[in-house]
Amino acid sequence: MLKENIDTAKHSGVIASIHRLFVKKGKLDKEQGRNLQWLFDLRGVGDYGVSEHASAGEAYKSVQVAEDFLKAALKILEE
């Protein structure tokens, strides 16, 4: 995003930019885009959930999803 001179103040702006620059252009697959949105939604539950909490399974899956996303992002940076 720095290469494209994109600066955003909100997480939602970062996610939208990632979808526009990387998912739609095929640099990240659609599953990575969905997983990124799922992580963001889960973060909201963790930060603001009063009656809803992330389960142990969701926490475990979130680590796997984040690791996969990091691997994909590193491949893009190597280009």
C-alpha positions as CSV (number, residue, x, y, z in Angstrom):
1,M,0.0,0.0,0.0
2,L,2.9,2.3,0.6
3,K,4.1,1.7,-3.0
4,E,0.7,2.9,-4.1
5,N,0.8,5.9,-1.8
6,I,-2.3,4.8,0.0
7,D,-2.8,6.1,3.5
8,T,-5.9,5.3,5.6
9,A,-6.8,6.0,9.2
10,K,-9.2,3.1,9.7
11,H,-9.0,-0.7,9.6
12,S,-11.9,-0.8,7.2
13,G,-10.0,1.4,4.8
14,V,-7.0,-0.9,4.9
15,I,-9.2,-4.0,4.3
16,A,-11.0,-2.2,1.4
17,S,-7.6,-1.2,-0.1
18,I,-6.3,-4.8,0.2
19,H,-9.4,-6.1,-1.6
20,R,-9.0,-3.5,-4.3
21,L,-5.3,-3.8,-4.8
22,F,-4.6,-7.4,-4.2
23,V,-7.7,-9.6,-4.2
24,K,-9.4,-8.1,-7.2
25,K,-6.1,-8.2,-9.1
26,G,-5.5,-11.8,-8.3
27,K,-2.4,-11.2,-6.1
28,L,-4.3,-12.7,-3.1
29,D,-7.0,-15.3,-3.7
30,K,-10.6,-14.6,-2.7
31,E,-10.3,-16.9,0.3
32,Q,-7.6,-14.7,1.7
33,G,-9.9,-11.7,1.3
34,R,-12.7,-13.5,3.1
35,N,-10.4,-14.7,5.8
36,L,-9.1,-11.1,6.3
37,Q,-12.6,-9.9,6.7
38,W,-13.4,-12.8,9.1
39,L,-10.4,-11.9,11.2
40,F,-11.5,-8.3,11.4
41,D,-15.0,-9.3,12.4
42,L,-13.6,-11.6,15.1
43,R,-11.4,-8.8,16.3
44,G,-14.6,-6.8,16.8
45,V,-16.1,-9.5,18.9
46,G,-12.9,-9.7,21.0
47,D,-12.7,-6.0,21.5
48,Y,-16.4,-5.1,21.9
49,G,-18.3,-8.3,22.5
50,V,-20.3,-8.1,25.6
51,S,-22.6,-11.1,25.3
52,E,-20.6,-12.8,22.5
53,H,-17.0,-14.1,22.8
54,A,-14.6,-15.8,20.5
55,S,-14.4,-19.5,21.1
56,A,-11.2,-21.5,21.6
57,G,-11.7,-23.0,18.1
58,E,-12.1,-19.5,16.6
59,A,-8.9,-18.3,18.4
60,Y,-7.0,-21.3,17.1
61,K,-8.3,-20.8,13.5
62,S,-7.5,-17.1,13.6
63,V,-3.8,-17.9,14.3
64,Q,-3.8,-20.3,11.3
65,V,-5.5,-17.8,9.1
66,A,-3.2,-15.0,10.1
67,E,-0.1,-17.2,9.4
68,D,-1.5,-18.0,6.0
69,F,-2.2,-14.4,5.2
70,L,1.3,-13.4,6.3
71,K,2.9,-16.0,4.0
72,A,0.8,-14.7,1.1
73,A,1.7,-11.1,1.9
74,L,5.4,-11.9,2.1
75,K,5.2,-13.5,-1.4
76,I,3.7,-10.2,-2.7
77,L,6.5,-8.2,-1.1
78,E,9.1,-10.4,-2.8
79,E,7.7,-9.5,-6.3
